[in-house]
Amino acid sequence: MKIRFLGTAAGGGAPQWNCGCRVCEAARDADVSRTQDGLAVSGDGDAWYLVNASPDLRTQLLANPELRPPAGTRDVPIRGVLFTSAELDHTLGLLGVREAAELDIYATAWVHEALTTAFPLQAVLSGYTRVRRHAVRDGEPVELAGGLRVTATVLSAKQPRYASALAAGDSVCAYRFDADGRSFVYAPGLAAWSPEFEKMIAGADVVALDGTFFTEDEMGATRPASSMGHLAARDQLPLIEAHPGPWYLFTHLNNTNPLVLPDAPELADVTAAGAAVAADGLLLEL
């Protein structure tokens, strides 16, 4: 199994274009740039699946040779897209690949509804390409091309702002990918380290965790991380130590998170807990 980290920042990227916070200024000075979070996963190195589609998707696809079509063709190796949520930074990039011959979209029923009603992304795409919707259900494995199996675990009912009028549902999930006896878990929207999540990561080789915020009060007392559906990275460190086995990587870093920077003092705490921070372009081969 191969996993390519296309981007590792939360919505807006890091540094964020309209932010002059300490971390963004330091990132500019150090020429650090992280694009918005997303993955490409393959069970055999030939058939690839995107996990989320950020507004940076075109740039990310061009930067990774394994995702390009062979010379003289339009036969891209991308077989589908899986959404962990309906957030704009996870879905807007799909508009940029409307030239695809067809698009297989995997998501929970709630996410499909949001992308059909509140934000009619799938209706827009249907005017350009053939769209096939596949509903993923909590705990039910789905077989994908290339010997890849994916299983979703619902994490929370956090809704995007644009979809706040919809009834609450399974709006955020994590995915576990299995192939040839190896496992990878992707959880960029982890609201709580629940018993269900512990079951999901049991026996996994690599777990990509929610690194949106380093501390609960990073955005100020009026906007705690938990109110936005994210478990702060610092609060995950003792949980990581209590659950050894997988290699833990933080991704989906907000522009305010000091872990964006390669020389952040906070990295020492992450390393001491047995974890690390993912980088744009990181390729894992399991």
C-alpha positions in Angstrom: 0.0 0.0 0.0 1.2 3.5 -0.9 0.0 6.7 0.8 0.9 10.1 -0.6 0.3 13.2 1.6 -0.8 15.7 -1.0 -1.2 18.5 1.6 -1.0 18.8 5.3 -2.6 22.2 6.3 -6.1 23.0 7.4 -8.4 25.3 5.4 -6.5 28.3 4.0 -3.1 26.6 4.0 -0.1 27.7 6.0 0.8 30.5 5.9 -2.7 31.7 5.3 -3.0 34.5 2.8 -4.7 37.0 5.1 -3.0 36.2 8.4 -0.1 38.0 10.0 0.0 35.8 13.2 3.3 34.8 14.7 3.3 31.4 13.0 2.4 32.7 9.6 5.0 35.4 9.7 7.6 32.8 10.8 6.5 30.5 8.0 6.9 33.3 5.4 10.4 34.1 6.7 11.4 30.5 6.6 9.8 29.9 3.2 7.6 27.2 4.7 4.4 26.5 2.7 1.9 23.8 3.4 -1.0 23.2 1.0 -4.5 22.2 2.2 -4.9 18.6 3.5 -5.6 15.6 1.4 -4.2 12.2 0.5 -3.8 9.8 -2.4 -3.9 6.1 -1.5 -3.3 3.0 -3.5 -3.3 -0.7 -2.7 -1.2 -1.8 -5.7 0.6 1.4 -6.9 -1.6 1.6 -10.0 -5.1 2.4 -8.9 -5.2 5.5 -6.7 -8.0 7.0 -4.6 -8.0 10.6 -3.5 -9.1 11.3 0.1 -10.6 14.8 0.2 -10.1 17.3 -2.6 -8.8 20.6 -1.4 -8.8 23.8 -3.5 -5.0 23.1 -4.0 -5.7 19.8 -5.7 -4.6 20.7 -9.2 -1.2 21.8 -7.9 -0.9 18.7 -5.8 -1.7 16.3 -8.7 0.9 18.0 -10.9 3.5 17.7 -8.2 3.2 13.9 -7.9 4.2 11.8 -11.0 2.3 8.7 -10.0 -1.0 10.6 -10.4 -0.3 11.8 -13.9 -1.6 10.2 -17.1 0.8 8.3 -19.4 2.2 10.4 -22.2 -0.3 10.8 -25.1 -3.3 9.7 -23.0 -5.9 11.0 -20.5 -5.9 7.7 -18.6 -5.3 9.1 -15.1 -4.8 6.4 -12.4 -7.3 8.1 -10.1 -10.3 5.7 -9.6 -12.3 7.7 -7.1 -12.6 10.3 -4.3 -13.5 9.7 -0.7 -14.7 12.5 1.6 -14.1 12.6 5.3 -16.6 15.5 5.5 -18.4 18.1 3.4 -16.2 21.0 4.5 -15.2 23.4 1.7 -11.5 22.8 2.1 -12.2 19.1 1.6 -14.5 19.3 -1.4 -13.9 22.4 -3.5 -11.0 20.9 -5.4 -13.4 18.4 -7.1 -14.5 21.3 -9.4 -11.0 21.4 -10.7 -11.1 17.8 -12.0 -14.4 18.1 -13.8 -12.6 17.1 -17.0 -12.4 13.6 -15.7 -14.2 11.0 -17.8 -16.1 9.9 -14.7 -16.0 10.4 -10.9 -16.8 7.9 -8.3 -17.5 9.7 -5.0 -17.5 7.9 -1.7 -19.0 9.6 1.4 -21.6 9.1 4.2 -25.2 9.7 3.2 -25.1 13.0 5.2 -22.2 14.3 3.2 -23.8 13.3 -0.1 -26.9 15.2 1.0 -25.0 18.3 1.9 -23.2 18.2 -1.5 -26.5 17.8 -3.3 -28.6 20.4 -1.5 -26.8 23.0 0.6 -23.8 23.0 -1.7 -24.9 21.4 -5.0 -21.4 20.3 -6.0 -22.4 17.0 -7.4 -25.2 18.6 -9.6 -22.6 21.0 -11.0 -20.2 18.2 -11.7 -22.9 16.2 -13.4 -23.0 18.8 -16.2 -19.4 18.0 -17.1 -18.8 14.4 -16.3 -20.5 11.2 -15.1 -20.8 11.2 -11.3 -21.4 8.0 -9.4 -22.3 8.2 -5.7 -21.4 5.5 -3.2 -22.6 5.7 0.4 -20.2 4.6 3.1 -21.6 3.4 6.3 -20.1 3.3 9.8 -18.1 0.1 10.2 -19.0 -1.5 6.8 -16.0 -2.3 4.6 -16.0 -1.3 1.0 -13.8 -3.0 -1.6 -11.9 -0.7 -4.0 -9.7 -1.3 -7.0 -6.1 -2.5 -6.5 -6.9 -4.8 -3.6 -7.7 -1.9 -1.3 -10.4 -2.2 1.4 -11.7 0.9 3.2 -13.8 1.1 6.4 -15.3 4.3 7.7 -15.8 5.2 11.4 -18.1 8.1 12.2 -16.3 10.7 14.4 -18.8 13.5 14.9 -21.8 15.4 13.7 -20.0 18.7 13.1 -21.5 20.5 10.1 -20.0 23.0 7.7 -21.4 26.5 8.2 -23.1 26.4 4.9 -25.0 23.3 5.9 -26.1 24.3 9.4 -29.8 24.1 8.4 -29.5 20.4 7.7 -30.5 17.9 10.4 -27.5 16.5 12.2 -26.0 13.3 11.0 -22.9 11.4 10.2 -21.0 14.4 8.9 -17.4 13.6 9.8 -15.7 10.2 9.5 -12.2 8.7 9.5 -11.1 5.9 7.1 -9.1 2.8 7.7 -7.4 1.4 4.6 -6.3 -2.2 4.4 -4.2 -4.0 1.8 -1.9 -7.0 1.9 -2.1 -7.2 5.7 -1.1 -3.6 6.2 -3.3 -0.8 7.6 -3.4 3.0 7.5 -5.9 5.2 9.4 -6.7 8.8 8.3 -8.5 10.9 10.9 -8.2 14.7 10.2 -11.4 15.6 12.0 -10.9 13.8 15.4 -13.3 15.3 17.9 -12.7 12.8 20.7 -10.5 9.7 21.3 -13.5 7.4 21.7 -13.7 3.6 22.2 -14.8 3.4 18.6 -11.7 5.2 17.4 -9.5 3.0 19.6 -11.1 -0.1 17.9 -10.4 1.5 14.5 -6.7 2.0 15.1 -6.1 -1.3 16.7 -3.4 -3.1 14.8 -2.8 -0.3 12.3 0.7 0.4 11.0 0.2 4.2 10.6 -2.4 6.6 12.0 -2.7 10.1 10.6 -4.2 12.2 13.4 -6.0 15.6 13.6 -3.3 18.2 14.1 -5.5 21.2 13.4 -4.7 22.9 16.7 -1.8 22.3 19.1 -3.7 23.6 22.2 -7.4 23.8 23.1 -7.2 27.6 23.4 -5.1 28.3 20.4 -7.8 30.5 18.8 -8.7 32.2 22.0 -11.1 31.5 24.8 -14.2 32.2 22.7 -13.2 29.6 20.0 -11.8 26.5 21.7 -10.6 23.7 19.5 -13.3 21.3 20.8 -16.1 23.7 19.7 -14.8 23.3 16.2 -14.8 19.5 16.3 -11.0 19.1 16.9 -9.1 17.4 19.7 -6.0 19.5 20.3 -2.7 17.7 19.5 -1.3 18.4 22.9 -4.2 16.5 24.5 -3.6 13.6 22.1 0.0 13.1 23.2 -0.8 11.1 26.4 -3.3 9.0 24.5 -0.7 8.2 21.9 1.7 7.1 24.6 -1.1 4.9 26.1 -1.7 3.2 22.7 1.7 2.2 21.3 2.1 0.3 18.1 1.1 2.5 15.2 3.4 5.3 13.9 1.4 8.4 14.6 1.5 11.4 12.3 -0.2 14.8 12.7 -1.7 16.4 9.7 -4.4 19.1 8.8 -2.4 21.8 10.7 -4.0 25.1 11.1 -1.9 28.2 10.2 -1.8 29.1 13.9 -0.4 25.8 15.0 3.4 26.1 15.8 3.9 22.5 14.5 3.7 24.1 11.0 7.3 25.3 11.6 10.2 22.8 11.4 12.0 24.3 14.4 9.0 24.7 16.7 9.9 23.9 20.4 6.6 22.0 20.6 8.0 19.3 18.3 10.0 18.0 21.2 6.8 17.0 23.0 5.5 15.3 19.9 8.7 13.3 19.4 8.8 12.3 23.0 5.3 10.9 22.7 6.4 8.8 19.8 4.7 10.8 17.0 5.8 13.1 14.2 4.3 15.7 11.8 3.6 14.8 8.2 5.0 17.0 5.4 3.5 17.8 2.0 4.6 15.2 -0.5 5.4 12.5 2.1 5.2 9.1 0.6 4.6 6.1 2.8 5.0 2.5 1.5 3.5 -0.1 3.8 
